[in-house]
Amino acid sequence: MAVGTKVSELRELNDEELVVKLREAKEELFRLRFQAATGQLENNQRLRAVRKDIARVYTLMRERELGIESVVVEAQAEPADQAEAVEDAR
């Protein structure tokens, strides 16, 4: 995963692809921790970035589980429905 993977990029993925991203990030985190323990880690910030990417994926998965992601889309659609109601009233 790239440093600082954007949430918008992750939202475009389906559930299976998110699981694959999560697995890749966890494997990378393991390798980075191993490098840190042996003194071979060159970029300490990469550890933090990968941990945050993992948290982003978990958050997206939980949002989908709770149905929060679809609620945001519906909330954005409401103003258009209200505009149609005003036009119908005229």
N, CA, C and O atoms as CSV, one atom per row, in Angstrom:
chain,resi,resn,atom,element,x,y,z
A,1,MET,N,N,0.838,-1.184,0.000
A,1,MET,CA,C,0.000,0.000,0.000
A,1,MET,C,C,0.880,1.244,0.000
A,1,MET,O,O,1.965,1.260,0.581
A,2,ALA,N,N,0.408,2.237,-0.635
A,2,ALA,CA,C,1.162,3.479,-0.714
A,2,ALA,C,C,1.132,4.206,0.625
A,2,ALA,O,O,0.252,3.978,1.454
A,3,VAL,N,N,2.104,5.076,0.816
A,3,VAL,CA,C,2.136,5.863,2.048
A,3,VAL,C,C,0.902,6.744,2.083
A,3,VAL,O,O,0.643,7.501,1.148
A,4,GLY,N,N,0.143,6.644,3.160
A,4,GLY,CA,C,-1.036,7.489,3.310
A,4,GLY,C,C,-2.108,7.205,2.281
A,4,GLY,O,O,-2.552,8.124,1.592
A,5,THR,N,N,-2.534,5.966,2.157
A,5,THR,CA,C,-3.590,5.613,1.230
A,5,THR,C,C,-4.830,6.437,1.539
A,5,THR,O,O,-5.243,6.538,2.694
A,6,LYS,N,N,-5.418,7.022,0.513
A,6,LYS,CA,C,-6.561,7.895,0.710
A,6,LYS,C,C,-7.827,7.075,0.919
A,6,LYS,O,O,-7.995,6.004,0.335
A,7,VAL,N,N,-8.709,7.595,1.756
A,7,VAL,CA,C,-9.959,6.922,2.050
A,7,VAL,C,C,-10.816,6.836,0.792
A,7,VAL,O,O,-11.512,5.842,0.586
A,8,SER,N,N,-10.775,7.855,-0.042
A,8,SER,CA,C,-11.573,7.835,-1.267
A,8,SER,C,C,-11.163,6.665,-2.166
A,8,SER,O,O,-12.007,6.058,-2.825
A,9,GLU,N,N,-9.877,6.358,-2.189
A,9,GLU,CA,C,-9.410,5.211,-2.973
A,9,GLU,C,C,-9.919,3.911,-2.371
A,9,GLU,O,O,-10.297,2.992,-3.099
A,10,LEU,N,N,-9.929,3.829,-1.040
A,10,LEU,CA,C,-10.379,2.612,-0.377
A,10,LEU,C,C,-11.883,2.427,-0.520
A,10,LEU,O,O,-12.355,1.294,-0.611
A,11,ARG,N,N,-12.641,3.511,-0.541
A,11,ARG,CA,C,-14.096,3.415,-0.659
A,11,ARG,C,C,-14.518,2.828,-2.003
A,11,ARG,O,O,-15.610,2.271,-2.119
A,12,GLU,N,N,-13.670,2.947,-3.012
A,12,GLU,CA,C,-13.980,2.411,-4.334
A,12,GLU,C,C,-13.829,0.899,-4.400
A,12,GLU,O,O,-14.303,0.272,-5.347
A,13,LEU,N,N,-13.172,0.301,-3.401
A,13,LEU,CA,C,-12.923,-1.136,-3.399
A,13,LEU,C,C,-14.112,-1.883,-2.813
A,13,LEU,O,O,-14.829,-1.365,-1.957
A,14,ASN,N,N,-14.312,-3.129,-3.294
A,14,ASN,CA,C,-15.365,-3.944,-2.702
A,14,ASN,C,C,-14.809,-4.644,-1.456
A,14,ASN,O,O,-13.637,-4.478,-1.116
A,15,ASP,N,N,-15.650,-5.421,-0.785
A,15,ASP,CA,C,-15.258,-6.026,0.483
A,15,ASP,C,C,-14.072,-6.984,0.341
A,15,ASP,O,O,-13.181,-6.997,1.190
A,16,GLU,N,N,-14.060,-7.778,-0.722
A,16,GLU,CA,C,-12.971,-8.732,-0.913
A,16,GLU,C,C,-11.639,-8.017,-1.137
A,16,GLU,O,O,-10.603,-8.431,-0.618
A,17,GLU,N,N,-11.685,-6.938,-1.918
A,17,GLU,CA,C,-10.463,-6.174,-2.171
A,17,GLU,C,C,-9.963,-5.500,-0.899
A,17,GLU,O,O,-8.755,-5.372,-0.697
A,18,LEU,N,N,-10.889,-5.067,-0.038
A,18,LEU,CA,C,-10.483,-4.480,1.241
A,18,LEU,C,C,-9.774,-5.503,2.110
A,18,LEU,O,O,-8.791,-5.181,2.776
A,19,VAL,N,N,-10.266,-6.730,2.107
A,19,VAL,CA,C,-9.635,-7.793,2.892
A,19,VAL,C,C,-8.219,-8.054,2.372
A,19,VAL,O,O,-7.291,-8.276,3.150
A,20,VAL,N,N,-8.069,-8.024,1.048
A,20,VAL,CA,C,-6.733,-8.224,0.457
A,20,VAL,C,C,-5.804,-7.078,0.868
A,20,VAL,O,O,-4.653,-7.321,1.233
A,21,LYS,N,N,-6.289,-5.833,0.812
A,21,LYS,CA,C,-5.474,-4.674,1.225
A,21,LYS,C,C,-5.071,-4.805,2.689
A,21,LYS,O,O,-3.933,-4.518,3.058
A,22,LEU,N,N,-6.015,-5.242,3.519
A,22,LEU,CA,C,-5.739,-5.409,4.942
A,22,LEU,C,C,-4.658,-6.455,5.154
A,22,LEU,O,O,-3.741,-6.247,5.949
A,23,ARG,N,N,-4.756,-7.571,4.457
A,23,ARG,CA,C,-3.763,-8.635,4.586
A,23,ARG,C,C,-2.382,-8.139,4.147
A,23,ARG,O,O,-1.380,-8.416,4.807
A,24,GLU,N,N,-2.333,-7.410,3.033
A,24,GLU,CA,C,-1.056,-6.876,2.546
A,24,GLU,C,C,-0.449,-5.901,3.556
A,24,GLU,O,O,0.755,-5.931,3.811
A,25,ALA,N,N,-1.288,-5.042,4.127
A,25,ALA,CA,C,-0.789,-4.057,5.085
A,25,ALA,C,C,-0.273,-4.738,6.344
A,25,ALA,O,O,0.743,-4.324,6.901
A,26,LYS,N,N,-0.961,-5.771,6.794
A,26,LYS,CA,C,-0.511,-6.486,7.990
A,26,LYS,C,C,0.811,-7.206,7.741
A,26,LYS,O,O,1.678,-7.252,8.614
A,27,GLU,N,N,0.954,-7.764,6.549
A,27,GLU,CA,C,2.220,-8.416,6.204
A,27,GLU,C,C,3.353,-7.391,6.158
A,27,GLU,O,O,4.460,-7.650,6.631
A,28,GLU,N,N,3.064,-6.237,5.587
A,28,GLU,CA,C,4.087,-5.185,5.522
A,28,GLU,C,C,4.452,-4.703,6.919
A,28,GLU,O,O,5.626,-4.472,7.208
A,29,LEU,N,N,3.461,-4.550,7.784
A,29,LEU,CA,C,3.724,-4.138,9.156
A,29,LEU,C,C,4.601,-5.159,9.874
A,29,LEU,O,O,5.509,-4.791,10.620
A,30,PHE,N,N,4.331,-6.427,9.651
A,30,PHE,CA,C,5.166,-7.477,10.249
A,30,PHE,C,C,6.618,-7.349,9.792
A,30,PHE,O,O,7.545,-7.413,10.599
A,31,ARG,N,N,6.799,-7.166,8.478
A,31,ARG,CA,C,8.163,-7.032,7.946
A,31,ARG,C,C,8.857,-5.795,8.519
A,31,ARG,O,O,10.036,-5.844,8.871
A,32,LEU,N,N,8.118,-4.687,8.611
A,32,LEU,CA,C,8.706,-3.460,9.145
A,32,LEU,C,C,9.089,-3.617,10.621
A,32,LEU,O,O,10.145,-3.146,11.045
A,33,ARG,N,N,8.239,-4.272,11.390
A,33,ARG,CA,C,8.559,-4.505,12.802
A,33,ARG,C,C,9.782,-5.398,12.947
A,33,ARG,O,O,10.612,-5.199,13.834
A,34,PHE,N,N,9.880,-6.377,12.070
A,34,PHE,CA,C,11.037,-7.264,12.099
A,34,PHE,C,C,12.304,-6.483,11.768
A,34,PHE,O,O,13.337,-6.667,12.412
A,35,GLN,N,N,12.227,-5.616,10.768
A,35,GLN,CA,C,13.379,-4.788,10.411
A,35,GLN,C,C,13.755,-3.856,11.555
A,35,GLN,O,O,14.937,-3.630,11.810
A,36,ALA,N,N,12.755,-3.316,12.246
A,36,ALA,CA,C,13.029,-2.419,13.368
A,36,ALA,C,C,13.727,-3.175,14.495
A,36,ALA,O,O,14.635,-2.647,15.139
A,37,ALA,N,N,13.299,-4.405,14.726
A,37,ALA,CA,C,13.888,-5.198,15.804
A,37,ALA,C,C,15.326,-5.585,15.503
A,37,ALA,O,O,16.140,-5.719,16.417
A,38,THR,N,N,15.641,-5.763,14.231
A,38,THR,CA,C,17.006,-6.158,13.860
A,38,THR,C,C,17.882,-4.961,13.515
A,38,THR,O,O,19.057,-5.126,13.186
A,39,GLY,N,N,17.322,-3.763,13.587
A,39,GLY,CA,C,18.097,-2.564,13.324
A,39,GLY,C,C,18.282,-2.245,11.853
A,39,GLY,O,O,19.160,-1.460,11.496
A,40,GLN,N,N,17.474,-2.838,11.000
A,40,GLN,CA,C,17.612,-2.623,9.560
A,40,GLN,C,C,16.588,-1.638,8.999
A,40,GLN,O,O,16.615,-1.338,7.806
A,41,LEU,N,N,15.696,-1.138,9.833
A,41,LEU,CA,C,14.650,-0.237,9.362
A,41,LEU,C,C,15.242,1.130,9.039
A,41,LEU,O,O,15.896,1.751,9.876
A,42,GLU,N,N,15.003,1.587,7.811
A,42,GLU,CA,C,15.538,2.874,7.381
A,42,GLU,C,C,14.535,4.012,7.551
A,42,GLU,O,O,14.926,5.149,7.817
A,43,ASN,N,N,13.234,3.712,7.397
A,43,ASN,CA,C,12.205,4.751,7.432
A,43,ASN,C,C,11.222,4.450,8.565
A,43,ASN,O,O,10.322,3.625,8.406
A,44,ASN,N,N,11.394,5.114,9.701
A,44,ASN,CA,C,10.538,4.876,10.857
A,44,ASN,C,C,9.106,5.349,10.621
A,44,ASN,O,O,8.173,4.789,11.197
A,45,GLN,N,N,8.919,6.361,9.792
A,45,GLN,CA,C,7.588,6.893,9.524
A,45,GLN,C,C,6.713,5.876,8.794
A,45,GLN,O,O,5.486,5.942,8.868
A,46,ARG,N,N,7.336,4.952,8.102
A,46,ARG,CA,C,6.566,3.951,7.350
A,46,ARG,C,C,5.744,3.077,8.306
A,46,ARG,O,O,4.632,2.671,7.967
A,47,LEU,N,N,6.277,2.790,9.482
A,47,LEU,CA,C,5.532,2.020,10.485
A,47,LEU,C,C,4.220,2.718,10.827
A,47,LEU,O,O,3.161,2.092,10.856
A,48,ARG,N,N,4.304,4.001,11.081
A,48,ARG,CA,C,3.120,4.774,11.442
A,48,ARG,C,C,2.114,4.811,10.295
A,48,ARG,O,O,0.913,4.656,10.516
A,49,ALA,N,N,2.597,5.015,9.081
A,49,ALA,CA,C,1.713,5.101,7.916
A,49,ALA,C,C,0.973,3.785,7.688
A,49,ALA,O,O,-0.216,3.789,7.370
A,50,VAL,N,N,1.660,2.674,7.847
A,50,VAL,CA,C,1.032,1.374,7.630
A,50,VAL,C,C,-0.003,1.101,8.716
A,50,VAL,O,O,-1.075,0.569,8.427
A,51,ARG,N,N,0.306,1.456,9.955
A,51,ARG,CA,C,-0.670,1.283,11.037
A,51,ARG,C,C,-1.932,2.099,10.763
A,51,ARG,O,O,-3.043,1.623,10.998
A,52,LYS,N,N,-1.766,3.311,10.274
A,52,LYS,CA,C,-2.919,4.158,9.968
A,52,LYS,C,C,-3.717,3.594,8.788
A,52,LYS,O,O,-4.946,3.669,8.777
A,53,ASP,N,N,-3.025,3.035,7.801
A,53,ASP,CA,C,-3.723,2.414,6.677
A,53,ASP,C,C,-4.581,1.240,7.158
A,53,ASP,O,O,-5.714,1.065,6.711
A,54,ILE,N,N,-4.033,0.450,8.060
A,54,ILE,CA,C,-4.780,-0.676,8.623
A,54,ILE,C,C,-6.021,-0.160,9.343
A,54,ILE,O,O,-7.104,-0.725,9.194
A,55,ALA,N,N,-5.871,0.897,10.115
A,55,ALA,CA,C,-7.007,1.477,10.833
A,55,ALA,C,C,-8.059,2.003,9.854
A,55,ALA,O,O,-9.256,1.870,10.110
A,56,ARG,N,N,-7.632,2.591,8.748
A,56,ARG,CA,C,-8.578,3.095,7.746
A,56,ARG,C,C,-9.412,1.952,7.155
A,56,ARG,O,O,-10.625,2.073,6.982
A,57,VAL,N,N,-8.735,0.849,6.854
A,57,VAL,CA,C,-9.437,-0.296,6.273
A,57,VAL,C,C,-10.435,-0.863,7.277
A,57,VAL,O,O,-11.576,-1.158,6.923
A,58,TYR,N,N,-10.005,-1.014,8.532
A,58,TYR,CA,C,-10.917,-1.518,9.561
A,58,TYR,C,C,-12.119,-0.585,9.730
A,58,TYR,O,O,-13.248,-1.050,9.886
A,59,THR,N,N,-11.884,0.709,9.699
A,59,THR,CA,C,-12.967,1.680,9.846
A,59,THR,C,C,-13.962,1.561,8.699
A,59,THR,O,O,-15.171,1.571,8.926
A,60,LEU,N,N,-13.469,1.451,7.480
A,60,LEU,CA,C,-14.346,1.298,6.323
A,60,LEU,C,C,-15.153,0.012,6.406
A,60,LEU,O,O,-16.344,0.000,6.097
A,61,MET,N,N,-14.513,-1.060,6.818
A,61,MET,CA,C,-15.216,-2.338,6.934
A,61,MET,C,C,-16.326,-2.239,7.982
A,61,MET,O,O,-17.417,-2.773,7.783
A,62,ARG,N,N,-16.052,-1.565,9.084
A,62,ARG,CA,C,-17.060,-1.411,10.134
A,62,ARG,C,C,-18.208,-0.501,9.672
A,62,ARG,O,O,-19.370,-0.757,9.987
A,63,GLU,N,N,-17.881,0.553,8.931
A,63,GLU,CA,C,-18.923,1.434,8.400
A,63,GLU,C,C,-19.869,0.655,7.495
A,63,GLU,O,O,-21.086,0.829,7.559
A,64,ARG,N,N,-19.310,-0.194,6.663
A,64,ARG,CA,C,-20.145,-0.986,5.766
A,64,ARG,C,C,-20.981,-1.989,6.551
A,64,ARG,O,O,-22.135,-2.248,6.209
A,65,GLU,N,N,-20.397,-2.548,7.597
A,65,GLU,CA,C,-21.124,-3.494,8.434
A,65,GLU,C,C,-22.327,-2.830,9.096
A,65,GLU,O,O,-23.399,-3.428,9.192
A,66,LEU,N,N,-22.148,-1.602,9.548
A,66,LEU,CA,C,-23.217,-0.877,10.222
A,66,LEU,C,C,-24.150,-0.157,9.255
A,66,LEU,O,O,-25.208,0.327,9.655
A,67,GLY,N,N,-23.765,-0.085,8.003
A,67,GLY,CA,C,-24.588,0.605,7.023
A,67,GLY,C,C,-24.415,2.105,7.046
A,67,GLY,O,O,-25.247,2.827,6.498
A,68,ILE,N,N,-23.367,2.589,7.658
A,68,ILE,CA,C,-23.135,4.031,7.770
A,68,ILE,C,C,-22.778,4.632,6.421
A,68,ILE,O,O,-23.186,5.752,6.111
A,69,GLU,N,N,-22.033,3.909,5.632
A,69,GLU,CA,C,-21.586,4.439,4.346
A,69,GLU,C,C,-22.775,4.741,3.439
A,69,GLU,O,O,-22.776,5.758,2.744
A,70,SER,N,N,-23.775,3.884,3.435
A,70,SER,CA,C,-24.929,4.127,2.578
A,70,SER,C,C,-25.787,5.268,3.109
A,70,SER,O,O,-26.477,5.927,2.331
A,71,VAL,N,N,-25.761,5.514,4.408
A,71,VAL,CA,C,-26.521,6.606,5.000
A,71,VAL,C,C,-25.995,7.944,4.505
A,71,VAL,O,O,-26.773,8.868,4.269
A,72,VAL,N,N,-24.687,8.054,4.347
A,72,VAL,CA,C,-24.089,9.292,3.858
A,72,VAL,C,C,-24.564,9.569,2.444
A,72,VAL,O,O,-24.861,10.717,2.111
A,73,VAL,N,N,-24.642,8.561,1.617
A,73,VAL,CA,C,-25.094,8.730,0.240
A,73,VAL,C,C,-26.553,9.161,0.231
A,73,VAL,O,O,-26.931,10.031,-0.554
A,74,GLU,N,N,-27.380,8.568,1.090
A,74,GLU,CA,C,-28.786,8.938,1.146
A,74,GLU,C,C,-28.955,10.368,1.635
A,74,GLU,O,O,-29.832,11.086,1.156
A,75,ALA,N,N,-28.127,10.788,2.581
A,75,ALA,CA,C,-28.236,12.140,3.123
A,75,ALA,C,C,-27.932,13.171,2.044
A,75,ALA,O,O,-28.520,14.253,2.039
A,76,GLN,N,N,-27.038,12.855,1.149
A,76,GLN,CA,C,-26.711,13.778,0.067
A,76,GLN,C,C,-27.830,13.814,-0.967
A,76,GLN,O,O,-27.978,14.813,-1.672
A,77,ALA,N,N,-28.615,12.756,-1.074
A,77,ALA,CA,C,-29.685,12.700,-2.060
A,77,ALA,C,C,-30.929,13.447,-1.590
A,77,ALA,O,O,-31.760,13.814,-2.420
A,78,GLU,N,N,-31.082,13.682,-0.309
A,78,GLU,CA,C,-32.270,14.332,0.224
A,78,GLU,C,C,-32.538,15.720,-0.350
A,78,GLU,O,O,-33.686,15.992,-0.702
A,79,PRO,N,N,-31.558,16.617,-0.468
A,79,PRO,CA,C,-31.866,17.942,-1.019
A,79,PRO,C,C,-32.475,17.878,-2.413
A,79,PRO,O,O,-33.325,18.705,-2.744
A,80,ALA,N,N,-32.072,16.936,-3.222
A,80,ALA,CA,C,-32.635,16.799,-4.557
A,80,ALA,C,C,-34.098,16.375,-4.461
A,80,ALA,O,O,-34.936,16.850,-5.228
A,81,ASP,N,N,-34.404,15.480,-3.519
A,81,ASP,CA,C,-35.787,15.052,-3.331
A,81,ASP,C,C,-36.651,16.219,-2.871
A,81,ASP,O,O,-37.805,16.341,-3.282
A,82,GLN,N,N,-36.098,17.074,-2.022
A,82,GLN,CA,C,-36.841,18.227,-1.543
A,82,GLN,C,C,-37.102,19.211,-2.683
A,82,GLN,O,O,-38.172,19.817,-2.748
A,83,ALA,N,N,-36.144,19.368,-3.567
A,83,ALA,CA,C,-36.319,20.265,-4.706
A,83,ALA,C,C,-37.427,19.752,-5.617
A,83,ALA,O,O,-38.213,20.539,-6.144
A,84,GLU,N,N,-37.493,18.432,-5.806
A,84,GLU,CA,C,-38.562,17.860,-6.621
A,84,GLU,C,C,-39.919,18.080,-5.961
A,84,GLU,O,O,-40.904,18.349,-6.648
A,85,ALA,N,N,-39.980,17.969,-4.645
A,85,ALA,CA,C,-41.223,18.174,-3.914
A,85,ALA,C,C,-41.702,19.610,-4.066
A,85,ALA,O,O,-42.902,19.853,-4.189
A,86,VAL,N,N,-40.776,20.562,-4.058
A,86,VAL,CA,C,-41.140,21.975,-4.236
A,86,VAL,C,C,-41.685,22.208,-5.638
A,86,VAL,O,O,-42.658,22.940,-5.822
A,87,GLU,N,N,-41.039,21.570,-6.642
A,87,GLU,CA,C,-41.499,21.724,-8.013
A,87,GLU,C,C,-42.883,21.094,-8.194
A,87,GLU,O,O,-43.715,21.630,-8.928
A,88,ASP,N,N,-43.131,19.971,-7.536
A,88,ASP,CA,C,-44.435,19.304,-7.651
A,88,ASP,C,C,-45.527,20.154,-6.992
A,88,ASP,O,O,-46.674,20.151,-7.437
A,89,ALA,N,N,-45.167,20.874,-5.941
A,89,ALA,CA,C,-46.139,21.701,-5.230
A,89,ALA,C,C,-46.591,22.894,-6.066
A,89,ALA,O,O,-47.691,23.409,-5.862
A,90,ARG,N,N,-45.782,23.325,-6.976
A,90,ARG,CA,C,-46.103,24.489,-7.808
A,90,ARG,C,C,-47.057,24.063,-8.837
A,90,ARG,O,O,-47.478,24.874,-9.663
